[in-house]
Amino acid sequence: MPGPVALVGAGEFLPGMAAFDRDLLASIDRARPRVVILPTASAPDGEAVFRRWADLGADHFAALGAEVEPVLIRNREEAGDEAAAQAIGEAAMESGRGLILMTLASGKYDATCRKIGCRVASEGFADRAYNVDGTLVSRKLPGSLITDPAKAAQQAVKMATTGKVLTLDGVEIDISVQTICCHGDTPGAEKIVRAVREALEKAGVAVKPLRDWLPAQ
């Protein structure tokens, strides 16, 4: 079912957003539009704050006549929950099969969303180190960030051309990616992006918008 997707931050469930959200819901061709609440960004502020935003979101959209489903993901461990992935994937599909859902490459979330028919782009990371299970090394640990542009470029090319990545422990694992992320908050991000782009093109990898080539489900 085609329709708009709105990702709105900072006070999105407060009374001042009612008019905006009412218009948004009215544009969806469904008697009770489905809304998924993801209060993840508030989790670091504590459980009480996390629950408050989840409840605010549920009450806000229920009052506007929507079908509301809070997805209570606090951390990356919970992000691997199949039920959460299912809810997010189904909500994405209701917005139209042309919508591209980006997922951590080769993870449970990725597999679940593909299974239910989402148009998925598996995301690899040029500037982050990997664990042997394919997850990203916690930013709390040394070596989690790759700040050397040459090393980031090397990792991007390896993922894109061989379907492999070298973990922080020196183990080579399989990874299938269709898009590569460089974080804007990584030190030297502008140099990393430039190095990655140049290295990919030098390796013969065409850098194109996903919508132009990623098959629709």
C-alpha positions as CSV (number, residue, x, y, z in Angstrom):
1,M,0.0,0.0,0.0
2,P,1.8,3.2,-1.2
3,G,2.0,6.2,1.1
4,P,4.2,8.7,2.8
5,V,6.9,7.9,5.4
6,A,7.7,10.6,7.9
7,L,10.8,10.4,10.2
8,V,10.3,13.3,12.6
9,G,12.6,14.1,15.6
10,A,12.6,16.3,18.6
11,G,9.3,16.5,20.4
12,E,7.3,14.7,17.8
13,F,4.6,13.6,20.1
14,L,3.8,16.9,21.8
15,P,0.5,18.7,21.2
16,G,2.0,21.1,18.7
17,M,2.5,18.2,16.3
18,A,-1.2,17.2,16.2
19,A,-2.1,19.3,13.2
20,F,1.0,18.1,11.2
21,D,0.3,14.4,12.1
22,R,-3.4,14.7,11.4
23,D,-2.7,15.9,7.8
24,L,-0.1,13.2,7.4
25,L,-2.5,10.4,8.5
26,A,-5.2,11.9,6.3
27,S,-3.0,11.5,3.2
28,I,-2.8,7.7,3.8
29,D,-5.5,5.6,2.0
30,R,-6.5,3.6,5.0
31,A,-9.3,4.0,7.6
32,R,-6.8,3.5,10.5
33,P,-3.3,4.2,9.3
34,R,-0.6,2.1,11.0
35,V,2.1,3.9,13.0
36,V,5.1,2.3,14.6
37,I,6.7,4.1,17.5
38,L,10.4,3.7,17.9
39,P,11.5,5.6,21.1
40,T,15.1,4.2,20.9
41,A,16.8,7.5,20.9
42,S,15.5,8.2,24.4
43,A,16.8,4.9,25.9
44,P,20.1,6.4,27.1
45,D,18.2,8.8,29.3
46,G,16.8,5.9,31.4
47,E,13.8,3.5,31.4
48,A,11.4,6.1,32.8
49,V,12.1,8.5,30.0
50,F,12.1,5.7,27.4
51,R,8.7,4.5,28.5
52,R,7.4,8.1,28.7
53,W,8.1,8.7,25.1
54,A,6.7,5.4,24.0
55,D,3.5,6.1,25.9
56,L,3.4,9.7,24.6
57,G,3.7,8.4,21.0
58,A,1.0,5.7,21.5
59,D,-1.5,8.2,23.1
60,H,-0.7,10.9,20.6
61,F,-1.5,8.8,17.5
62,A,-4.3,6.8,19.0
63,A,-6.1,10.1,19.7
64,L,-5.7,10.9,16.0
65,G,-7.3,7.6,15.0
66,A,-4.3,5.6,14.1
67,E,-3.4,1.9,14.8
68,V,-0.3,2.3,17.0
69,E,2.4,-0.3,17.7
70,P,5.3,0.7,20.0
71,V,8.5,-1.2,19.2
72,L,10.5,-1.1,22.4
73,I,14.1,-1.3,21.2
74,R,16.6,0.0,23.7
75,N,19.9,-1.3,22.4
76,R,21.4,-3.2,19.6
77,E,20.8,-6.6,21.3
78,E,17.0,-5.9,21.3
79,A,17.3,-4.6,17.7
80,G,18.0,-8.3,16.7
81,D,14.6,-9.3,18.0
82,E,12.7,-11.0,15.2
83,A,9.3,-9.6,16.3
84,A,10.6,-6.0,16.3
85,A,12.1,-6.6,12.8
86,Q,8.8,-8.0,11.6
87,A,6.8,-5.0,12.9
88,I,9.2,-2.5,11.3
89,G,9.3,-4.5,8.0
90,E,5.5,-4.7,7.8
91,A,5.2,-0.9,8.5
92,A,7.7,-0.2,5.7
93,M,5.9,-2.4,3.2
94,E,2.6,-0.6,3.9
95,S,4.3,2.6,2.7
96,G,4.8,1.0,-0.7
97,R,7.1,-1.7,-2.1
98,G,9.3,1.0,-3.7
99,L,10.5,2.0,-0.2
100,I,14.0,0.8,0.5
101,L,14.7,-0.5,4.0
102,M,18.4,-0.4,5.1
103,T,19.5,-3.1,7.4
104,L,22.8,-4.2,9.1
105,A,24.2,-6.6,6.5
106,S,23.9,-10.3,7.1
107,G,22.1,-9.8,10.4
108,K,18.8,-11.2,11.8
109,Y,16.9,-8.0,11.1
110,D,18.1,-8.2,7.5
111,A,17.0,-11.8,7.1
112,T,13.6,-11.2,8.7
113,C,12.8,-8.2,6.5
114,R,13.9,-10.0,3.3
115,K,11.8,-13.0,4.3
116,I,8.6,-11.0,4.5
117,G,9.2,-9.4,1.2
118,C,10.7,-5.9,2.0
119,R,12.9,-4.2,-0.5
120,V,16.1,-4.4,1.5
121,A,19.5,-2.8,1.0
122,S,22.1,-4.5,3.3
123,E,24.4,-1.9,4.7
124,G,28.1,-2.3,5.3
125,F,30.3,0.2,7.3
126,A,33.6,1.5,6.0
127,D,34.5,3.2,9.2
128,R,33.5,0.6,11.8
129,A,35.2,-2.6,13.0
130,Y,33.3,-5.9,12.9
131,N,32.9,-8.7,15.4
132,V,33.1,-12.3,14.2
133,D,29.3,-12.6,14.3
134,G,28.8,-9.8,11.9
135,T,27.8,-7.1,14.4
136,L,29.7,-3.9,14.9
137,V,32.3,-3.6,17.6
138,S,31.0,-1.4,20.5
139,R,32.1,2.2,20.3
140,K,33.2,1.8,23.9
141,L,36.0,-0.6,22.9
142,P,39.3,0.5,21.4
143,G,39.6,-0.1,17.6
144,S,35.9,0.2,17.0
145,L,36.3,3.2,14.8
146,I,38.3,3.2,11.6
147,T,39.6,6.8,11.2
148,D,42.4,6.1,8.6
149,P,40.8,7.0,5.2
150,A,43.0,4.4,3.4
151,K,41.9,1.6,5.8
152,A,38.3,2.6,5.5
153,A,38.5,2.6,1.7
154,Q,40.2,-0.8,1.8
155,Q,37.4,-2.3,3.9
156,A,34.7,-0.8,1.6
157,V,36.3,-2.2,-1.5
158,K,36.7,-5.6,0.1
159,M,33.1,-5.8,1.1
160,A,31.8,-4.6,-2.2
161,T,34.0,-6.7,-4.5
162,T,34.6,-9.9,-2.5
163,G,31.7,-10.2,0.0
164,K,34.1,-10.5,2.8
165,V,35.3,-8.3,5.8
166,L,38.2,-8.7,8.2
167,T,37.0,-8.5,11.8
168,L,38.8,-6.7,14.6
169,D,40.1,-10.2,15.7
170,G,41.6,-10.8,12.3
171,V,39.0,-13.3,11.1
172,E,37.6,-13.0,7.6
173,I,33.8,-13.4,7.5
174,D,31.2,-13.3,4.8
175,I,29.1,-10.2,4.3
176,S,26.7,-9.2,1.5
177,V,26.3,-5.4,1.0
178,Q,24.4,-3.2,-1.4
179,T,25.2,0.1,0.3
180,I,28.1,1.4,2.4
181,C,27.9,3.9,5.2
182,C,30.5,6.4,6.4
183,H,29.4,8.1,9.6
184,G,29.4,11.8,9.6
185,D,30.6,11.9,13.2
186,T,33.7,9.8,12.7
187,P,36.8,12.0,13.0
188,G,38.0,13.0,9.5
189,A,34.7,11.9,7.9
190,E,35.0,14.1,4.9
191,K,38.4,12.6,4.0
192,I,37.1,9.1,4.6
193,V,34.1,9.6,2.3
194,R,36.3,10.9,-0.5
195,A,38.8,8.0,-0.1
196,V,36.0,5.4,-0.1
197,R,34.4,6.8,-3.2
198,E,37.6,7.1,-5.1
199,A,38.7,3.6,-4.1
200,L,35.4,2.0,-5.1
201,E,35.4,3.7,-8.5
202,K,39.1,2.7,-9.0
203,A,38.1,-0.9,-8.2
204,G,35.4,-0.8,-10.9
205,V,32.4,-0.4,-8.5
206,A,29.7,1.8,-9.9
207,V,28.4,4.2,-7.2
208,K,24.7,4.8,-8.0
209,P,21.5,5.7,-6.1
210,L,19.9,2.5,-4.8
211,R,16.5,3.3,-6.4
212,D,18.2,3.1,-9.8
213,W,19.3,-0.5,-9.6
214,L,18.1,-2.3,-6.4
215,P,15.4,-4.8,-7.5
216,A,11.9,-4.2,-6.1
217,Q,10.4,-7.2,-4.3
